[in-house]
């Protein structure tokens, strides 16, 4: 049995939550390896919507251990609030089924405030972050001044680290003539969550080492999508971490050889939240229709997503930088009522045809999509429980996507519900 790493192949919001939840039924451990509470998953179980932000989707499954890895930046207050909400929905959550890596970085209130100060600026270069403090927290991590959960165990060392991080930010805030950060207020914030959160904090390396020896199955769960990767996405309109599957190793502490089957989640059309280039965006009634049928609003922020036709070029880019073994094609049902469906198979750049996604921001903004048009199937795909039960034109559309991407469809999803899933190839059996 192989481990499985699940990543988004577009700009996030591809439906990873449902796929991870569906696969977690076969997993012993589900591990979140990057991002923060700026991303979310909505899972539908027995007609009940369950929104997850920091906690891995495996928490819904009995006998499955959920781990928040060292690559995640964690707002402790947000995590405790999420735990309480899930408990009220009847889920049992304790240190027996949820663990936070002691090496994970803490997001404080001042990180969120700094994020909001930056995002309050106007102009064409606005990134469009969620204001959750993710970027500033990752900056502190890379700047080697971050406070990690393991630091909470030693009061003297913790206080020294708090002084160090506040000194850094106060120099900048002083120059901006903004209110300075308070040592006492920061310590008070820490004390408000310290005891509760430390119950979940552990060293994760022994757990993962034991899992390897016992040949347990691990499902690695990423947030956002590859086009939001800080190195390989539409920079600077990206997130602050690496979303590529290799970060499953870095963000968990396991060998790169153990990340297993790489499954890319791909929506049957394209969406994006926030600013940045979007070649196949539809600023018309068709785009509005996609958004309305697909309920394209952010799980965390409620922001309306920009919508467009399926862009094969950006997904091919994601496949190339990630080494995907297969894709899970989601939200096919959203296209059920379209008489014509288009696939972007190339671009025009300054009047010339290209078949790649350029890294230059100025070039990305000038891209004009080249489409091929497909006849819509105009019937429900949600009734299908096997490949053969799908409409013929829907199968033709899927086969064309496989052909253009040169990557097979392993899983097909036709609604947010667990039961509306068609398995073509089980990633855990690879």
C-alpha positions in Angstrom: 0.0 0.0 0.0 1.2 3.5 -0.9 0.9 6.8 0.9 -1.0 9.5 -1.0 -0.3 13.2 -1.3 -3.2 15.4 -2.3 -2.6 18.9 -3.8 -4.6 21.5 -5.7 -3.7 21.8 -9.3 -5.3 25.3 -10.0 -5.7 28.3 -7.7 -7.2 26.4 -4.8 -10.8 25.7 -4.1 -10.8 22.6 -6.3 -12.7 20.4 -3.9 -9.8 18.9 -2.0 -11.8 18.6 1.2 -14.2 16.1 -0.2 -11.5 14.0 -1.9 -9.3 14.0 1.2 -12.4 13.0 3.3 -13.3 10.3 0.8 -9.8 8.9 0.8 -9.3 9.2 4.5 -11.6 6.2 5.0 -8.5 4.2 3.9 -5.9 6.1 5.8 -4.5 5.6 9.3 -3.1 9.2 9.4 -4.1 12.4 7.7 -1.4 15.1 7.9 -1.8 18.7 6.9 1.6 20.0 5.7 1.4 23.7 4.8 -0.7 26.8 4.9 -2.9 28.2 7.8 -6.4 29.2 8.5 -6.5 31.2 5.3 -7.8 28.1 3.5 -10.8 25.9 4.1 -12.6 22.8 3.1 -16.4 22.2 3.1 -17.5 18.5 3.4 -21.0 17.3 3.1 -21.8 14.2 5.3 -25.4 13.0 5.5 -26.6 16.4 4.1 -24.7 18.2 6.9 -22.1 20.8 5.8 -18.9 20.6 7.8 -16.4 23.5 7.3 -12.8 22.8 8.2 -9.9 25.3 8.1 -6.9 24.1 10.1 -7.9 20.7 11.2 -7.2 17.9 8.6 -10.3 16.3 7.0 -9.5 13.0 8.6 -10.9 14.2 11.9 -14.3 13.2 10.7 -13.3 9.6 10.4 -13.2 7.3 13.4 -9.8 5.6 14.1 -8.0 8.1 12.0 -5.2 10.3 13.5 -5.1 13.9 12.3 -1.8 15.8 12.4 -1.1 19.5 11.9 2.5 19.3 10.6 5.5 21.6 11.2 5.0 23.3 7.8 1.7 24.8 8.9 1.4 28.3 10.6 -1.3 28.0 13.3 -3.4 30.6 15.0 -4.0 28.8 18.4 -7.2 30.7 19.2 -8.6 29.9 15.7 -7.7 26.3 16.2 -9.4 26.1 19.6 -12.5 27.8 18.2 -12.6 25.3 15.3 -12.3 22.4 17.8 -15.2 23.7 19.8 -17.4 24.1 16.7 -16.7 20.6 15.6 -17.4 19.2 19.0 -20.8 21.0 18.9 -21.5 19.1 15.7 -21.0 15.9 17.6 -17.4 15.1 16.6 -15.1 13.6 19.2 -11.8 15.6 19.3 -9.0 15.0 21.8 -5.2 14.6 21.8 -5.9 11.0 20.9 -7.0 11.9 17.4 -5.6 15.4 16.8 -1.9 16.3 17.2 -0.1 19.6 16.6 3.6 19.4 15.8 5.7 21.2 18.4 7.7 22.7 15.4 4.7 24.4 13.9 4.8 28.2 13.9 2.3 30.3 16.0 0.3 33.1 14.4 -0.4 35.9 16.9 -2.9 38.8 16.8 -0.1 41.2 15.7 0.5 39.1 12.6 -3.1 39.6 11.6 -3.0 43.3 12.3 0.2 43.7 10.2 -1.5 41.7 7.4 -4.5 44.0 7.5 -2.4 47.1 7.5 -0.7 45.9 4.3 -3.9 44.9 2.6 -5.6 48.2 3.4 -3.5 49.8 0.7 -5.2 50.5 -2.6 -3.9 50.1 -6.1 -3.2 47.5 -8.8 -0.6 45.7 -6.8 -2.9 44.6 -4.0 -2.4 40.9 -3.4 -5.9 40.1 -2.0 -4.9 38.0 1.0 -7.4 36.9 3.6 -5.9 39.1 6.3 -5.3 36.0 8.6 -1.7 36.8 9.3 -0.3 34.0 7.2 2.3 36.0 5.3 3.7 37.8 8.3 3.9 34.6 10.3 5.8 32.8 7.5 8.1 35.8 7.2 9.0 35.5 10.9 9.6 31.8 10.4 12.0 32.4 7.5 13.6 35.3 9.5 14.3 32.8 12.3 12.5 34.8 14.9 9.2 32.9 15.0 7.7 31.4 18.1 6.8 27.7 17.8 4.5 25.6 19.9 7.4 23.8 21.6 8.6 27.2 22.8 5.5 27.4 25.1 7.0 24.9 27.4 9.9 27.0 28.7 8.7 30.3 30.3 12.2 32.1 30.4 13.1 31.1 26.8 9.6 32.0 25.6 9.8 35.5 27.1 13.1 36.1 25.4 11.7 35.0 22.1 8.7 37.3 22.5 10.9 40.3 23.2 13.0 39.5 20.1 10.0 39.2 17.7 8.4 42.4 19.1 11.6 44.4 18.9 11.8 43.5 15.2 8.2 44.5 14.4 8.2 47.6 16.6 11.2 49.1 14.6 9.0 48.9 11.5 5.8 50.0 13.2 7.7 53.0 14.7 8.8 54.1 11.2 5.2 53.8 10.0 4.1 55.8 13.1 1.8 53.0 14.1 0.9 51.7 17.5 3.8 49.6 19.0 3.3 46.0 20.1 3.0 45.3 23.8 5.0 42.6 25.6 2.4 42.3 28.3 -0.5 42.0 25.9 1.4 39.3 23.9 2.1 37.3 27.0 -1.6 37.7 28.0 -2.6 36.3 24.7 -0.3 33.4 25.1 -1.6 32.6 28.5 -5.2 32.6 27.1 -4.5 29.5 25.0 -1.3 28.0 26.4 -2.7 25.3 28.7 -5.5 24.2 26.3 -3.3 24.1 23.2 -0.3 22.3 24.8 -2.6 19.3 25.4 -2.5 18.7 21.6 1.2 19.5 21.1 3.6 16.6 20.5 6.8 15.5 18.7 5.5 14.1 15.5 8.7 12.4 14.1 8.3 9.3 16.4 4.7 8.9 15.4 5.6 9.1 11.7 8.6 6.8 12.1 6.4 4.2 13.9 3.8 4.5 11.1 6.4 3.7 8.5 7.6 0.6 10.4 4.0 -0.6 10.9 3.3 0.1 7.2 0.4 2.4 8.1 -1.2 4.5 5.3 -0.6 8.3 5.5 -2.7 10.8 3.5 -0.8 14.1 3.1 -3.2 17.1 2.7 -2.1 20.4 1.2 -3.9 23.7 1.1 -4.5 26.2 -1.7 -3.2 25.1 -5.2 0.0 25.0 -7.1 -0.7 28.2 -9.0 -0.5 29.9 -5.5 2.9 28.4 -4.8 5.3 31.1 -3.7 7.9 29.8 -6.3 5.8 28.2 -9.1 2.6 30.2 -9.0 1.4 33.5 -10.4 3.9 35.5 -8.3 3.4 37.9 -6.5 -0.3 37.0 -6.4 0.4 33.8 -4.4 0.3 32.4 -0.9 3.4 32.5 1.4 4.3 28.8 1.3 5.2 26.1 -1.2 2.0 24.2 -2.2 3.8 21.6 -4.4 3.8 18.0 -3.2 7.5 17.9 -2.3 6.6 20.2 0.6 4.7 17.3 2.1 8.2 16.0 3.0 9.4 19.4 4.4 6.2 20.2 6.1 5.9 16.9 8.0 9.5 15.6 8.5 9.2 12.4 6.4 11.4 11.4 3.6 10.5 12.6 0.1 10.4 8.9 -0.8 7.4 8.4 1.4 5.0 11.0 -0.1 3.6 8.2 -2.3 1.0 8.7 -5.1 0.6 12.3 -6.0 -3.1 13.1 -6.7 -3.9 16.5 -8.2 -7.3 17.9 -7.6 -8.7 19.6 -10.7 -12.0 21.4 -11.1 -13.9 20.9 -14.4 -13.7 24.7 -14.9 -11.5 27.3 -13.3 -11.9 29.7 -10.3 -9.7 32.1 -8.5 -10.1 34.3 -5.3 -8.3 37.6 -5.0 -6.1 39.5 -7.4 -3.8 38.3 -10.1 -3.8 37.0 -13.7 -6.6 34.7 -14.9 -6.5 34.1 -18.7 -9.8 32.1 -19.0 -11.9 34.3 -16.7 -15.4 35.0 -17.9 -16.6 38.4 -16.9 -20.1 37.8 -18.3 -23.3 35.9 -17.6 -21.6 32.5 -18.2 -19.0 33.2 -15.5 -21.8 34.3 -13.2 -23.7 31.1 -14.0 -20.7 28.9 -13.2 -20.3 30.7 -9.9 -24.0 30.4 -9.0 -24.3 26.7 -9.8 -20.9 25.9 -8.3 -21.6 27.9 -5.1 -18.3 29.6 -5.6 -17.8 31.5 -2.4 -14.8 31.1 -0.1 -15.2 28.7 2.9 -13.1 31.0 5.1 -13.9 34.5 3.9 -17.2 34.1 1.9 -15.6 36.0 -0.9 -17.0 35.5 -4.4 -14.7 33.6 -6.7 -13.8 34.6 -10.2 -14.9 31.9 -12.7 -13.9 30.8 -16.1 -13.6 27.8 -18.5 -11.2 25.0 -17.9 -7.6 26.1 -18.6 -5.6 23.1 -19.6 -2.3 25.1 -19.9 -2.2 26.1 -16.3 -3.0 22.6 -15.1 -0.3 21.2 -17.4 2.1 23.6 -15.7 1.0 22.3 -12.3 1.5 18.7 -13.5 5.0 19.5 -14.7 6.2 21.0 -11.5 4.5 18.5 -9.2 4.9 15.1 -11.0 1.2 14.2 -10.5 0.4 10.5 -11.0 -3.3 11.1 -11.6 -6.0 13.7 -11.1 -9.3 13.9 -9.3 -11.7 15.8 -11.6 -14.3 17.6 -9.4 -17.5 19.5 -9.9 -18.3 18.0 -13.3 -22.0 18.4 -12.4 -21.7 22.2 -12.5 -21.4 21.9 -16.3 -24.6 19.7 -16.7 -26.7 22.6 -18.0 -24.3 24.2 -20.5 -25.1 23.7 -24.1 -21.5 24.6 -25.0 -18.4 24.0 -22.9 -14.9 25.3 -23.7 -11.4 24.2 -22.9 -8.5 26.6 -23.1 -5.7 24.7 -25.0 -3.3 27.6 -25.6 -2.8 31.4 -25.5 -2.0 34.3 -27.7 0.8 36.5 -26.4 1.5 39.7 -28.4 -0.2 38.1 -31.4 1.8 34.8 -31.2 0.4 31.4 -30.2 2.1 29.8 -27.2 1.4 26.5 -25.4 2.9 27.3 -22.0 2.3 29.5 -19.0 4.9 32.2 -18.8 6.4 33.1 -15.4 6.5 36.9 -16.1 3.7 38.8 -14.5 3.6 41.3 -17.3 3.2 38.5 -19.9 0.6 36.6 -17.8 -1.6 39.7 -17.8 -1.5 39.9 -21.6 -2.5 36.3 -22.3 -5.5 35.7 -24.5 -7.1 32.2 -24.3 -7.4 29.9 -27.3 -10.5 27.7 -26.9 -11.8 24.6 -28.4 -15.6 24.1 -28.0 -17.4 21.0 -26.9 -21.0 20.1 -27.1 -22.6 19.9 -23.6 -24.3 16.8 -22.4 -27.4 18.6 -20.9 -28.3 15.9 -18.4 -27.4 15.2 -14.8 -24.1 13.5 -14.0 -25.0 13.1 -10.3 -27.0 9.9 -11.0 -23.9 8.1 -12.3 -22.3 5.7 -9.9 -19.9 4.2 -12.4 -18.0 5.4 -15.5 -20.5 3.6 -17.9 -23.4 5.5 -16.4 -22.1 8.9 -17.3 -23.5 10.7 -20.4 -21.5 9.9 -23.5 -20.6 13.6 -24.1 -19.4 13.9 -20.5 -17.1 10.9 -21.1 -15.9 12.5 -24.3 -15.1 15.7 -22.4 -13.2 13.9 -19.7 -11.2 11.9 -22.2 -10.2 15.1 -24.0 -9.0 16.6 -20.7 -6.9 13.4 -20.1 -5.5 13.7 -23.6 -4.5 17.3 -23.3 -3.1 16.9 -19.8 -1.4 13.6 -20.6 -2.5 12.5 -17.2 -5.2 10.0 -16.2 -8.3 10.7 -14.2 -8.2 8.5 -11.0 -11.3 9.9 -9.3 -14.4 11.7 -10.6 -16.6 13.8 -8.3 -20.1 15.0 -9.3 -21.2 16.8 -6.2 -20.0 17.7 -2.7 -21.6 14.5 -1.3 -19.4 11.5 -0.5 -21.6 9.1 -2.5 -21.3 11.1 -5.7 -17.8 9.8 -6.4 -16.6 7.5 -9.1 -13.3 5.7 -8.5 -11.3 4.8 -11.6 -8.0 4.0 -9.9 -7.4 3.7 -6.1 -4.3 5.9 -5.3 -3.6 3.8 -2.2 -3.2 0.7 -4.3 -0.5 2.2 -6.6 
